[in-house]
Amino acid sequence: MNLYLRLLMTLLRAWRAPRLTPGDTLERQLRVLPNDLDLNGHMNNGRYLTIIDLMLVEYFVRTGFARTMLRHGWRPMAGGSLISYRRGLQPFEGYTLRFRLDATDSHWNYMRFEFVKGDKVCAAGYMKGAAVARSGLVPNLESYAAMGLPLPAGELPVPVRDWIAAEQGVMRAAW
């Protein structure tokens, strides 16, 4: 992550902000900065995912997951992302970023995100992440229990199931 000032501001805000429960939506009003731009003069496609990393940091701190990971010696690990871009974000343009835990399976947490300008979705998608110990991925039953929380119930949303199937196909086709 190369946005150290934004990371510092995110951590300071998260430590002072009210606690979140997994599944709560985190909304943040943001602005496209000059260092977010690509050669076409709009927000760079990679920057969207970097901003998502910052939201994930805030979400981890505010839900208590960061403290639990530190206490157990676990590390956060991203397992992939799926994003669709629909409208560009221009220099200094304001936008809303919505972010929430949408689903879990045995090891992965699927986070839904949306970049919204007015009533238009500019980009949307999912990222998946897990806690990892020296022995490998930490089962979600264990990580949620360590936070004193039940594992969120529910079916995987159709887009997540489709993404998992596509991901398996991509990995089978890898050289």
BELVEN-V463776 format. One record per helix or strand of 2 or more residues. SS is the DSSP state (H for helix, E for strand). FROM is the first residue (numbers start at 1). LEN is the number of residues. Records with the same first field share a line. If there is no record, write none. Layout:
BEGIN
SS->FROM-LEN ; FROM-LEN
END
This chain:
BEGIN
H->4-13 ; 34-3 ; 45-19 ; 65-8 ; 140-7 ; 158-16
E->26-6 ; 42-2 ; 75-11 ; 94-11 ; 109-9 ; 120-14 ; 136-2
END
